[in-house]
Amino acid sequence: MSFPVETDYRRWRQKQYRYTPDEFMALERLPSGLFMLDYGAVELAMLIRNRGASTSFYGFHAAQSPLTRQPVPYFQGRKVAPKRLNQILISDPSLYLHDDVRVGWFLGNKHCDLQTELPPIMDKIDALMGAERRLLWGNSAGGTAALRYAREQDVSVVMNPQIILTNFTFGRVRPWTQHGWGIPDHDNSWFFAEKIGDLRNTPPKGRIVYCQNEHDDHVELQLKPLAETLGVSTEPGDDGRFKLILGDWGKGHIPPPSEIQQQIVGEEVERMLGKPKGFWARFR
């Protein structure tokens, strides 16, 4: 297949599988590898490690840097994903649309309505793996997706997510609405983003571990509106359902270092599954 953006599948060094969505939903087994679901103008790519675990780690990437563009599919989370869990890293199909599209919040586009398509795909993956729960992780726009797709029994661990797209830099939103949904003008793009991109309309489910850089304007523009909607405090703490971590990780929209993210995720895995048992687990 050819796309208007650069692709590179070999860099992930995984066996490749390509299916239509219907073919994927008919699978009876799920090996580890790089999966591409063909939607014609775009594809949904997933980097899957099937460990037969009872819990799956779903990783959603942040926006691509405005200064550099990496080939698609694009994945983040391999350093953070716990080895005790199945691993599913997802590449946003909207990155296939145009070089100007650096972020799509995993909301989909006119070729692939991800809000409709992704939940049954995730259900299918977990059914084939024998998994019942999920830990969903992501930075920035990836954190937004982790919150959006979590269920009541799941845990989402998010870093500086966008809750209200119209409170975000609109220059990043416009290319996605233009190339993804055919909405080129500013006003209609704004109304569309306001309608589809406000998590307060469908508040996140499950346990939320919300990590926010205190030097980021997201404290006022994103965290506080969600906290008001959920009825939780904007002071650091953990009430069981909502855990807020405010950190000093640099000036601006900066996530915590990967080792801190590993620690936070590891604590949640221990909370979900308990400590690993056996000599070799203790040795590791």
Sequence and secondary structure as in RCSB ss.txt:
>XXXX:A:sequence
MSFPVETDYRRWRQKQYRYTPDEFMALERLPSGLFMLDYGAVELAMLIRNRGASTSFYGFHAAQSPLTRQPVPYF
QGRKVAPKRLNQILISDPSLYLHDDVRVGWFLGNKHCDLQTELPPIMDKIDALMGAERRLLWGNSAGGTAALRYA
REQDVSVVMNPQIILTNFTFGRVRPWTQHGWGIPDHDNSWFFAEKIGDLRNTPPKGRIVYCQNEHDDHVELQLKP
LAETLGVSTEPGDDGRFKLILGDWGKGHIPPPSEIQQQIVGEEVERMLGKPKGFWARFR
>XXXX:A:secstr
   SS B SGGG   EEEE HHHHHT S   SEEEEEE SSSEEEEEEE    SEEEEEE     SS    BS  
  TTTS TTSEEEEEE GGGGS TT    TT   SS  HHHHHHHHHHHHHHHHT  EEEEEEETHHHHHHHHH 
 TT EEEEES  SBGGGS HHHHHHHHHHHHS  SHHHHHHHHHHHSBGGGS   SEEEEEEETTSTHIIIIIHH
HHHHHT  SSSEE SSEEEEEE  SSSS    HHHHHHHHHHHHHHHH S  SHHHHH 
